[in-house]
Amino acid sequence: MAVIGIGIDVVPADRVKEMLDRHGSRMLERLFTPSELRYAEDLAHKTLFLAGRLAAKEAAYKALCARGADLGIRWQHLEVIRLPDGRPELHLYGPALRRFEALGASSALLSLSHDGGIAAAVVILQS
């Protein structure tokens, strides 16, 4: 397997809180899928969780668009789900999935970390 794309991003939870305070549910609905929002509803650290999802989406975009092409990928085309064992998994839709396939990718590895109010994500695309 060869690495064909890599992306990394960090997002402070405070940034998500500021965005929520400024834009409210409109921002949430634009950035996150309904399933991501349902999962976050009852979490004690909702803004940190959402910061992690946002970092993952940014990292995925970087991995998919290494050449900076405008591919029409929107926030809703990237989704992070939680597997039964707790690991995060990246799901791609529409233009994001088409770009993944055009790159010849066969897997997208995602790692998330949270510490000190900051969420970090790494995405590696493999052929």
Rosetta silent file (secondary structure, phi, psi, omega in degrees, C-alpha in Angstrom):
SEQUENCE: MAVIGIGIDVVPADRVKEMLDRHGSRMLERLFTPSELRYAEDLAHKTLFLAGRLAAKEAAYKALCARGADLGIRWQHLEVIRLPDGRPELHLYGPALRRFEALGASSALLSLSHDGGIAAAVVILQS
SCORE:     score description
SCORE:     0.000 S_00000001
   1 L     0.000  138.858  178.692    0.000    0.000    0.000 S_00000001
   2 L  -114.052  145.906  174.315    1.196    3.470   -0.854 S_00000001
   3 E   -79.457  125.745  179.333    0.292    6.751    0.818 S_00000001
   4 E  -117.753   -2.815  176.135   -1.394    8.982   -1.741 S_00000001
   5 E  -167.849  143.201  177.164   -2.668   11.752    0.515 S_00000001
   6 E  -144.234  141.992  178.039   -2.148   13.027    4.039 S_00000001
   7 E  -144.577  147.482  177.867   -3.791   15.790    6.015 S_00000001
   8 E  -140.519  146.696  177.330   -3.532   17.098    9.562 S_00000001
   9 E  -156.385  152.285  173.669   -5.470   19.767   11.430 S_00000001
  10 E  -128.311  142.549 -179.647   -6.010   21.087   14.941 S_00000001
  11 E  -138.590  119.659  174.595   -9.076   22.948   16.210 S_00000001
  12 E   -70.215  139.424  177.375   -9.442   24.536   19.654 S_00000001
  13 H   -59.480  -32.726  178.450  -12.799   23.829   21.313 S_00000001
  14 H   -60.389  -33.947  177.928  -13.027   27.561   22.091 S_00000001
  15 H   -64.287  -41.145  178.338  -13.148   28.254   18.337 S_00000001
  16 H   -65.931  -41.786  178.993  -16.182   25.980   17.999 S_00000001
  17 H   -62.004  -42.825  178.137  -17.848   27.666   21.001 S_00000001
  18 H   -62.200  -41.508  178.609  -17.257   31.118   19.467 S_00000001
  19 H   -64.747  -39.991  177.973  -18.727   29.936   16.155 S_00000001
  20 H   -64.277  -45.044  179.769  -21.746   28.516   17.990 S_00000001
  21 H   -61.394  -37.438 -176.743  -22.254   31.729   19.947 S_00000001
  22 H   -80.440  -41.319 -170.803  -22.041   33.779   16.750 S_00000001
  23 H  -116.886  -12.094  176.588  -23.960   31.576   14.292 S_00000001
  24 L    59.799 -146.287 -173.532  -25.934   29.071   16.397 S_00000001
  25 H   -65.096  -23.801  177.633  -27.638   26.078   14.866 S_00000001
  26 H   -59.014  -41.511  178.727  -27.137   27.429   11.330 S_00000001
  27 H   -66.870  -43.541 -179.714  -23.425   26.791   11.707 S_00000001
  28 H   -59.776  -45.543 -177.822  -23.969   23.316   13.131 S_00000001
  29 H   -68.217  -25.940  178.775  -26.238   22.285   10.272 S_00000001
  30 H   -78.750  -37.793 -172.595  -23.737   23.575    7.705 S_00000001
  31 H   -92.039  -28.238 -170.922  -20.654   21.859    9.164 S_00000001
  32 L  -124.120  150.215  177.641  -21.964   18.584   10.563 S_00000001
  33 L   -77.893  159.857  177.603  -24.185   15.763    9.370 S_00000001
  34 H   -54.816  -38.890 -179.223  -27.405   14.957   11.257 S_00000001
  35 H   -67.265  -38.303  176.870  -25.806   11.786   12.621 S_00000001
  36 H   -63.978  -40.563 -179.883  -22.777   13.699   13.952 S_00000001
  37 H   -69.551  -39.219  177.128  -25.082   16.204   15.660 S_00000001
  38 H   -59.808  -44.394 -179.010  -27.297   13.488   17.172 S_00000001
  39 H   -63.267  -37.665 -175.920  -24.263   11.812   18.696 S_00000001
  40 H   -76.499  -18.795 -171.876  -22.989   15.126   20.133 S_00000001
  41 L   -47.439  -50.039 -171.678  -26.322   16.163   21.696 S_00000001
  42 L  -102.922   10.787 -178.370  -25.836   14.697   25.169 S_00000001
  43 L   -76.285  141.853  177.854  -22.062   14.798   25.476 S_00000001
  44 L   -66.554  -34.328 -178.015  -20.548   16.671   28.400 S_00000001
  45 L  -112.576   57.329 -174.261  -17.744   18.004   26.162 S_00000001
  46 H   -57.935  -45.063 -176.614  -19.823   18.758   23.084 S_00000001
  47 H   -67.561  -34.177  177.121  -17.611   21.561   21.752 S_00000001
  48 H   -68.853  -41.088  176.214  -14.459   19.438   22.076 S_00000001
  49 H   -59.083  -48.285 -179.549  -16.200   16.551   20.284 S_00000001
  50 H   -65.958  -34.530  175.864  -17.312   18.880   17.481 S_00000001
  51 H   -61.316  -39.150  177.572  -13.819   20.388   17.301 S_00000001
  52 H   -64.721  -41.523  178.288  -12.498   16.878   16.686 S_00000001
  53 H   -66.018  -39.814  178.560  -15.017   16.292   13.895 S_00000001
  54 H   -65.097  -43.238  177.401  -14.146   19.650   12.354 S_00000001
  55 H   -61.252  -39.883  179.058  -10.411   18.873   12.530 S_00000001
  56 H   -64.186  -41.062  179.693  -11.065   15.497   10.872 S_00000001
  57 H   -66.654  -41.217  177.117  -12.993   17.120    8.027 S_00000001
  58 H   -63.855  -43.511  179.286  -10.240   19.701    7.490 S_00000001
  59 H   -63.874  -40.256  178.538   -7.574   16.978    7.530 S_00000001
  60 H   -64.215  -42.703  178.545   -9.595   14.890    5.062 S_00000001
  61 H   -59.686  -43.508  178.785   -9.981   17.858    2.739 S_00000001
  62 H   -62.564  -40.930  179.554   -6.222   18.404    2.818 S_00000001
  63 H   -66.533  -36.529 -178.634   -5.571   14.735    2.075 S_00000001
  64 H   -78.304  -27.109 -171.295   -8.031   14.778   -0.827 S_00000001
  65 L  -119.890   43.892 -176.142   -6.942   18.092   -2.308 S_00000001
  66 L   -54.268  -27.277 -179.015   -3.182   18.022   -2.071 S_00000001
  67 L   -93.107    2.747  176.254   -2.961   20.000   -5.313 S_00000001
  68 L    77.224   14.544 -178.563   -5.402   22.674   -4.091 S_00000001
  69 L   -69.473  141.635  173.687   -8.070   21.943   -6.709 S_00000001
  70 L   -84.434  105.612 -173.248  -11.565   23.247   -6.052 S_00000001
  71 L  -105.130    4.709 -178.978  -13.509   20.019   -6.266 S_00000001
  72 L    76.706   16.634  179.360  -16.833   21.147   -4.836 S_00000001
  73 L   -76.471  126.327  178.957  -16.274   19.231   -1.597 S_00000001
  74 L  -113.888  167.487 -177.882  -18.489   20.600    1.175 S_00000001
  75 H   -54.152  -40.553 -176.458  -18.611   19.856    4.905 S_00000001
  76 H   -70.785  -12.180  178.175  -21.576   17.490    4.499 S_00000001
  77 H   -83.332   -4.507 -179.497  -19.570   15.337    2.050 S_00000001
  78 E  -124.985  126.070 -177.991  -17.259   14.319    4.909 S_00000001
  79 E  -137.600  138.389  175.982  -18.606   12.470    7.942 S_00000001
  80 E  -108.750  123.341  175.476  -16.953   10.930   10.966 S_00000001
  81 E  -113.302  160.752  177.858  -18.753    8.016   12.557 S_00000001
  82 E  -104.778  122.645  178.047  -17.870    6.091   15.676 S_00000001
  83 L   -73.525  160.970 -179.183  -17.406    2.362   15.270 S_00000001
  84 L   -54.475  -30.191  179.347  -18.767    0.009   17.977 S_00000001
  85 L   -86.419    4.170  175.792  -15.252   -0.336   19.428 S_00000001
  86 L    97.765  -13.777  179.953  -14.930    3.474   19.716 S_00000001
  87 L   -70.645  145.870  175.210  -12.612    4.097   16.765 S_00000001
  88 E   -83.222  149.549  177.110  -13.511    6.938   14.390 S_00000001
  89 E  -136.266  137.820 -178.960  -14.107    6.165   10.728 S_00000001
  90 E   -91.608  128.197  174.860  -14.257    8.592    7.829 S_00000001
  91 E  -114.266  136.949 -177.639  -17.166    8.324    5.381 S_00000001
  92 E  -118.069  143.775 -178.939  -17.073   10.210    2.084 S_00000001
  93 L  -135.437  158.716  173.003  -19.981   11.228   -0.138 S_00000001
  94 H    51.553 -128.354 -177.066  -20.517   12.952   -3.484 S_00000001
  95 H   -59.752  -31.950  178.853  -17.517   14.967   -4.698 S_00000001
  96 H   -66.618  -42.588  178.365  -15.343   13.761   -1.786 S_00000001
  97 H   -67.003  -41.038  178.535  -15.968   10.130   -2.702 S_00000001
  98 H   -62.238  -40.025  178.297  -15.370   10.839   -6.391 S_00000001
  99 H   -65.736  -43.598  177.129  -12.025   12.499   -5.567 S_00000001
 100 H   -54.306  -48.454 -179.780  -11.076    9.547   -3.320 S_00000001
 101 H   -67.330  -39.688 -179.981  -11.779    7.151   -6.172 S_00000001
 102 H   -64.421  -32.165  177.527  -10.006    9.343   -8.767 S_00000001
 103 L   -73.911  -12.105 -176.787   -6.870    9.303   -6.613 S_00000001
 104 L    79.920   23.261 -179.318   -6.996    5.508   -6.636 S_00000001
 105 L   -75.579  145.925  176.232   -7.449    5.364   -2.872 S_00000001
 106 L  -118.630  -17.162  177.503   -8.672    2.181   -1.259 S_00000001
 107 E  -150.305  151.204  175.916   -8.669    3.240    2.401 S_00000001
 108 E  -124.036  112.751  178.708   -8.827    6.372    4.525 S_00000001
 109 E   -93.117  135.965 -178.181   -7.199    6.097    7.932 S_00000001
 110 E  -129.701  131.706  173.067   -8.314    8.582   10.593 S_00000001
 111 E  -127.930  132.677  178.501   -6.812    9.310   13.992 S_00000001
 112 E  -119.782  147.700  174.789   -8.291   11.815   16.460 S_00000001
 113 E  -145.322  147.643  179.350   -6.882   13.166   19.692 S_00000001
 114 E  -133.959  131.321  176.464   -8.175   15.636   22.289 S_00000001
 115 E  -163.689  139.102  175.551   -6.142   17.333   25.008 S_00000001
 116 L    56.952   34.211  178.262   -6.111   20.680   26.777 S_00000001
 117 L    78.506   11.172  179.575   -9.171   21.943   24.919 S_00000001
 118 E  -123.328  136.085  175.809   -7.658   21.214   21.509 S_00000001
 119 E  -108.696  141.354  179.120   -8.695   18.512   19.062 S_00000001
 120 E  -129.731  149.277  178.947   -6.303   17.131   16.451 S_00000001
 121 E  -143.636  145.582  174.032   -6.884   14.851   13.477 S_00000001
 122 E  -129.169  133.988  174.729   -4.743   13.060   10.910 S_00000001
 123 E  -123.812  130.513  176.090   -6.082   11.480    7.728 S_00000001
 124 E  -122.575  126.030  174.570   -3.994    9.193    5.533 S_00000001
 125 E   -98.285  133.059  179.574   -5.251    7.982    2.170 S_00000001
 126 E  -121.676  149.159  176.272   -3.782    4.716    0.915 S_00000001
 127 L   -92.702    0.000    0.000   -3.952    3.023   -2.453 S_00000001
